[in-house]
Amino acid sequence: MSAQILDGKATAAAIKSDLTVRVAALKEKGITPGLGTVLVGDDPASQKYVAGKHRDCAQVGLASIQRTLPATATQEEIEAVVRELNEDPACTGYIVQLPLPKGIDENRILELMDPAKDADGLHPTNLGRLVLNEPAPLPCTPNGIVTLLRAHGVEINGAEVVVVGRGVTIGRPMPLILTRRSENATVTQCHTGTRDLSAHLRNADIIVAAAGVPHLIKAEDVKPGAAVLDVGVSRNGEGKILGDVDPGVAEVAAWISPNPGGVGPMTRAQLLVNVVEAAERAAAAL
Ligand SMILES: Nc1nc2c(c(=O)[nH]1)N[C@@H](CN(C=O)c1ccc(C(=O)N[C@@H](CCC(=O)O)C(=O)O)cc1)CN2
């Protein structure tokens, strides 16, 4: 078997094309949504992701606001920027690029954000709304994964899903989204404390690999016909991305997301969706 590609680039392009029309409609009503980003430090990957987010904004017609602080920025300096964006009417939604430098209390920064402007869906209020099944912006990568699977007709309803990883951007929220009635999957969450990862993986119809361990998932761990989403990003000496999924998995799986070109572009597209949806809700309330 040679797996079919879960094409994140093409799916994200279709989403952005739809958003371009919706942003134009908002502008006709006098509303220009704007995405803010807060980038702290000089991590090349984070710089690249944030630059991509601003390129996307330009592409769909969103305004964008960039705040960049040095790696030496203090907790108080970062909090001051968050307070400023909370108050800035031009910024309808924003994100704080993660991870923040060592020594910064990331949770305190997230908690300080105005939940109404949380474009990442990572504010505790919005994560709580997800738990309560109330409307909220959804974390971008997990939501992007669901959208990617749906776009390719992969059955989620009733599927056995194994999520590998428990980080705040993917691992924690992914099961919350997949177990909603609208998705209706059964989810097992695995992590570094899991005793027999292979045993869980071999039972999965869908694997979401977000461990950050290069080539952790091998062909022999995967049930023939499964869909495998490679979310992990490690880099070799030349900066080339090494995903969590071994290339041999493509011979066993029915569906596989390339990395790059799979979940990454979907993360960015879903962020734009959150910003535009928030602006549409605000416009409807006028
Ligand atoms: N505040 C947040 N921080 C982080 C998030 C997040 O959702 N919110 N997720 C990741 C990084 N991320 C978004 O910020 C992200 C990761 C990857 C991509 C992407 O387009 N990747 C490309 C490859 C780019 C490359 O060559 O390096 C791809 O997969 O094709 C976009 C956004 C952690 N932080």
The ligand as an SDF file (V2000), in Angstrom:
LIG
                    3D

 34 36  0  0  0  0  0  0  0  0999 V2000
    0.7570   30.5670   19.9180 N   0  0  0  0  0  0  0  0  0  0  0  0
    1.0540   29.4330   19.2790 C   0  0  0  0  0  0  0  0  0  0  0  0
    2.3080   28.9610   19.2890 N   0  0  0  0  0  0  0  0  0  0  0  0
    2.5740   27.8020   18.6310 C   0  0  0  0  0  0  0  0  0  0  0  0
    1.5750   27.1290   17.8880 C   0  0  0  0  0  0  0  0  0  0  0  0
    0.2650   27.6490   17.9180 C   0  0  0  0  0  0  0  0  0  0  0  0
   -0.6920   27.0750   17.3290 O   0  0  0  0  0  0  0  0  0  0  0  0
    0.0440   28.8110   18.6080 N   0  0  0  0  0  0  0  0  0  0  0  0
    1.8950   26.0140   17.1290 N   0  0  0  0  0  0  0  0  0  0  0  0
    3.2970   25.7250   16.8570 C   0  0  0  0  0  0  0  0  0  0  0  0
    3.9140   26.5040   15.7330 C   0  0  0  0  0  0  0  0  0  0  0  0
    3.0280   26.9770   14.6450 N   0  0  0  0  0  0  0  0  0  0  0  0
    2.1670   27.9810   14.8970 C   0  0  0  0  0  0  0  0  0  0  0  0
    2.4360   28.9170   15.5510 O   0  0  0  0  0  0  0  0  0  0  0  0
    3.2400   26.5640   13.3020 C   0  0  0  0  0  0  0  0  0  0  0  0
    3.9840   25.4530   12.9910 C   0  0  0  0  0  0  0  0  0  0  0  0
    4.2290   25.1190   11.6540 C   0  0  0  0  0  0  0  0  0  0  0  0
    3.7460   25.8900   10.6320 C   0  0  0  0  0  0  0  0  0  0  0  0
    4.0390   25.6190    9.2080 C   0  0  0  0  0  0  0  0  0  0  0  0
    3.4490   26.2170    8.3390 O   0  0  0  0  0  0  0  0  0  0  0  0
    4.9930   24.7500    8.9300 N   0  0  0  0  0  0  0  0  0  0  0  0
    5.4060   24.4500    7.5780 C   0  0  0  0  0  0  0  0  0  0  0  0
    6.8950   24.2620    7.5440 C   0  0  0  0  0  0  0  0  0  0  0  0
    7.6580   25.5070    7.8960 C   0  0  0  0  0  0  0  0  0  0  0  0
    9.1440   25.2150    7.9750 C   0  0  0  0  0  0  0  0  0  0  0  0
    9.7240   24.9110    6.9420 O   0  0  0  0  0  0  0  0  0  0  0  0
    9.6820   25.3130    9.0700 O   0  0  0  0  0  0  0  0  0  0  0  0
    4.7500   23.1500    7.1130 C   0  0  0  0  0  0  0  0  0  0  0  0
    4.4510   22.2970    7.9670 O   0  0  0  0  0  0  0  0  0  0  0  0
    4.5840   22.9950    5.9060 O   0  0  0  0  0  0  0  0  0  0  0  0
    2.9920   26.9920   10.9460 C   0  0  0  0  0  0  0  0  0  0  0  0
    2.7430   27.3330   12.2590 C   0  0  0  0  0  0  0  0  0  0  0  0
    4.1270   26.0160   18.0980 C   0  0  0  0  0  0  0  0  0  0  0  0
    3.8400   27.3080   18.6340 N   0  0  0  0  0  0  0  0  0  0  0  0
  1  2  1  0
  2  3  2  0
  2  8  1  0
  3  4  1  0
  4  5  2  0
  4 34  1  0
  5  6  1  0
  5  9  1  0
  6  7  2  0
  6  8  1  0
  9 10  1  0
 10 11  1  0
 10 33  1  0
 11 12  1  0
 12 13  1  0
 12 15  1  0
 13 14  2  0
 15 16  1  0
 15 32  2  0
 16 17  2  0
 17 18  1  0
 18 19  1  0
 18 31  2  0
 19 20  2  0
 19 21  1  0
 21 22  1  0
 22 23  1  0
 22 28  1  0
 23 24  1  0
 24 25  1  0
 25 26  2  0
 25 27  1  0
 28 29  2  0
 28 30  1  0
 31 32  1  0
 33 34  1  0
M  END
$$$$
